[in-house]
Amino acid sequence: MKRLIVLLSIVVVFMTGCSVYELDQTNISRNIKTLLSHNTKLHNVNYSGYRYYLPKGIRFVNKDEYNAILSDSNKNIYYMYVDAISYYHKVENDYDISSSSHYSKRLDYNHKTGYIQIDESEGKYFIQFVFNYVKIEAFVSKRDLTDAVNNMCYILRSVKYNDSVLESLIGENALNYHEEDYSLFKADSNKESYMEVVKRSENDEYNKYLEDEKINLDY
């Protein structure tokens, strides 16, 4: 009987393609290394030029092709920006570690680079997480800090670009993006700019008309 259970467990892991990670609720650095050092082929969000995976518990509040407002099961709001232009031009990561931040680190895993910077403000934590030409920001409580960073890791490591599609889009000047939003490799965003982005989304027509046909969130 025990042998049968073990065999069934192996089959389940094989069929789902999922990996089991031992994450630490007190060690952000360890979790980042564990998650970002492993590639994944999972994806459930598709756009022209790229795709990525939203883990269970994360949903869209607002989205377009290169920007998204996300929400987690603890009702934390994440702002996500995909910088396909910088990816296309292979802009290098020149982030400087911030000694005044609660946490600041350059990232380099599987030939993908970025950084994470966490600043404390008003008893909460403002996260700026950049990896593989995607930036995610959130303003969370200490209790939710580790889970928020873990969620960002799951999303950021899954981003996969389609070079041929981006070549066509950018070459034809048909790529729609908002250049003024953020410069990914400069941690010059702040809580106020992040809150403005979230506030604008509350009055955006996308809240009424989410494009469900573009996404499959079956788990």
N, C-alpha and C positions, 0 to 999 in steps of 0.2 A: 504493500500500500504506500509506504514512504517513497519507494522508488518511483511509483506512478505519479505521485504529487510533484516530485523533483522534475521528472520529465515534462509534465504539463507546464510547470513554471518556465522551463527553458523554452518551450514552444511559444508561450505567450510573449515572452520577451523578444523572441526572434520575429514573430509575426507583427508585432506592433512597432518594431524598430526603436523602441524606447530604451534609454539607458538609465540605470539606477545610480544616483549620486548621493554621497553622504555629505550633506551641507551643514554648515555650522551657523547657528543663530547669533553668534557673537564675533565671528571672524569674517569680515567682508572680503578681505584680501584673499583668503583661502577659497571662498566661494567663487570669486571672479576667476581665479586661476583654474579651478575645477571646471567651471562651465565654459569659459571662453577657449580653453585649450582643446575642447572637443568639437569637431565639426558635426553638423546635423543636416539632413536632407529634408527635414520636416518643413512644410509650408502650407498655409491655408489662406493666404492673402496674395492675390496676383494683380499686378499692374503691368503696363507696357514698359519693359525695361528692367523690372526687378520683381522680386517676390520675398515674402518672409512669413514667419510663423508667430501667431499670437497664442500664448499658453492659456490653459483653462483658467477661467476667472478674470480674464482681461477682455473687455468689450470696447467697441467703438462708441464714442459720444458724437464725434464729428470727424469727417474725413474727406480728403480729396486725393489727387494722385501723389502728391509729394509732402503733404502735411496731414497729421492726424491728432485728434484728441482722444485719449484712451482713459478708461477707468478700471480700477481693480476691485476685487471683492471687498476691500476695506474702504471703498469710495474715494480712494486717492486718484487724483487726476494727473495724467502724463501727457506732455506735449512731445510729439515725435516729428522730426523733419529729416527727410531723405535728400541728401545733396548729391544727386546724380551728376551734376555738372562737375563738381570737384572729383568725383570718382572717375569720370571720363578723362579729365585732365591730369589725374594722378597727383593731386595736391598733397604735399608731404606734411606730416604731423610735426609742427614746431611748438607744441605746447610746453610751457615752462611750469614746473611744479610750484605750487603755491604754498609757501611755508606758513601762511596765516590761516589757511583753511583747516577745517576739521579733518579732512582727508583729501589727499591729492596724489595722483599716480598716473604715469604714462603707461600705456598698454601696448603690447606687441605679442600677438598670438596667431599662429597659422598664417603668417605673412599679411596680417591685418593689424592696423594700428589705431590708436585713439588715446583717450584719457578719461579719467573720472575725477571730478572735483565735487566735494561736499562741503557746504558752508552752513554754519549754524546761524539762525536768525529767529528771534522771537520765540525761542524754545523749540523750534522745529528745524528741519534740515532741508536745504535746497540742493538738489542733486543735478549735476550736469554730467551726462554720460555720453561720450562719443566713441564709436567703434565702427570701422568699415564704412565711413562716410555717412553715418546716420547719427543724429543726436536725439537723445531723449532727456527731458527735464521733468522734475517733479518736486513738490514741496510737501514733506511728510513729517509725521511725528517720529520720535525716537523709537517707539514701539514698532512702527512699520518700516523703519529704515532698511533693515536687512532684506525683508521680503520684497521691497520695492527694487532694490539693487539686483536681487536674483531675477525678478521678472524682466528687468531691462536686459540682463545677460541672455536670457532665453530668446528674446526678440532680436537683439543685435547680432548674436552669433549666427542667426538663421538667414540673414539678408543675403540674397544671391542676385547678382546683376546679369542681365542678358546683353552682352557687349554688342552684338549685331543690331539689336533693336535700338539701343542707345545711340549707336553710330548713325543710324538712319534718322532718328528723332532730332539729335543735336545738329547733325549735318544739314538738316532741312530747316533749322531754326524753329522747329515745331514743339519744342519742349516747354511746357508751361510750369514755371517755378517762381518762387518769390525770393528774389535775391536779397531783399532788404531784411528778411527775417533774422538770420543768424549767420555768422562766420564760424564754421564748426571748430576750427582749430585755434580759436581765440576764446578763452573762457570769459567773455565780457558780458554775458547775459547776467541778469540778476533776478531776484524774486519778483520785483515790480514788472519787469518786461515779460516774465513768464505769466504772471497773473493777468496782464493785459491781453495776452494771446488767448488765455482761457476765457476771459470775460467777453472778448469779441465773439467767441464761438457760441456763446449763449444766445446771441441774436442772429446767428447764421442760418440761412435756409437749409443747410445740410442737416440740421437737427430734425427737420420735418421730413426730409427725403433722403434717407440713407440708401446707398446703392447696393442693396443686398445681393444683386446678381453678380457682383464682383468678388464675393467672398463666400467661402464655405467654412463654417466654424463647427462642423461636426467632429466630436472627439471620440 
